[in-house]
Amino acid sequence: MIDQQLMDYFKFDLGDLRANQQGQFTDKQRTRLIQEDKSNRTWSMIGGSGLMLIALIGLAGGAFAVTQDHDLGFQIGFGLGFGCLWPLIWGGIGFFVIRNALSKHDIKLARVQGQVNIVTRESYNSQSHTTSIYHELHIGGQDFDVEGDLADVLMQGDEYILYYVDGSSEILSAELVSKAKSS
């Protein structure tokens, strides 16, 4: 069943849906996903490099502080803290971010079918004393992070097939299978 509202919301066309039903991406989808992956890798490289720089700044600051102060307790404490621990922590995180950016990412199409259940959740941040509201789509044993206005498009209890990028919440196309039975 073709639904223009679904097509508009998830930004797909009939060609995308037909290819996804066959377990394939269209050239348009593949190009967009590769471009998004390339952009994410670039930002990960920048972020990882920034973390490595923070590690080096800590190392340099620790070395400078140790050479400027002749108190042995300060030299040991500051040297271990900023000369060893700081670079290990920030450098380690930076290393893993860069390694992930350089690793090969396979983009796979996945499919899930089931009844729609859109759930609103709240999380409270005790440090900033703020509450955040987020929405999840539960369908066929899969969870997707979604916007609240999805409830205007996918009806609670209706059965859908969703085609998405495996390992992400990115829904590429969708189709209605059946309406929920009214009681």
C-alpha positions, 0 to 999 in steps of 0.5 A: 500500500503506497502512502504519500505521507510516509514518502514525504516524511521519510523522503523516499520515492516509489523507486527507493521503496521498490529497491528496498523491497528487493534488498537493495539501495538505489543509487540515490540512497547509496550516494547519500549514505556514502556522503554521510559516512564520509562526512562522519569520518571527517568529523571523527578525524577532526575530533580524534585529532583534537583529543590527541592535541589535548593529550599533548597539551597535558603532557607538555603542561605536565613537563613544564610544571615539573621543570619549574617547581622543585617540590618533589611531591608536586613534581610526582603528583603533577607529573603523574596526573598531567604527564601520564594519566591525562595523555593516556586518557585523552590520547586513548580516546582520540586513538579509538575515535581515529581508528573507528574513522579509518575502519571500513564501514559496511552499509547494510540494508535491514528490514523489520516488520511489526506493529508500531509502538511510539513511546515518549521518554523523559530523562532528567539531568541532575547537574543542569536540572533539566528534563529532556523528552525523546521519542522511540519507535518500537517495531518488530523487536527493534528500537529507533530514535525518532521525532515526536511528529512521527506519531502523525504519520505512523499510527499506533498499532498499525503494522508496517515494514520499515527498511533502514540502515542496519545498526542505525536509526535511519529509516530509508523507506516504509510501507503499511501492511495492515491497519490495527483492528478496532475493538 
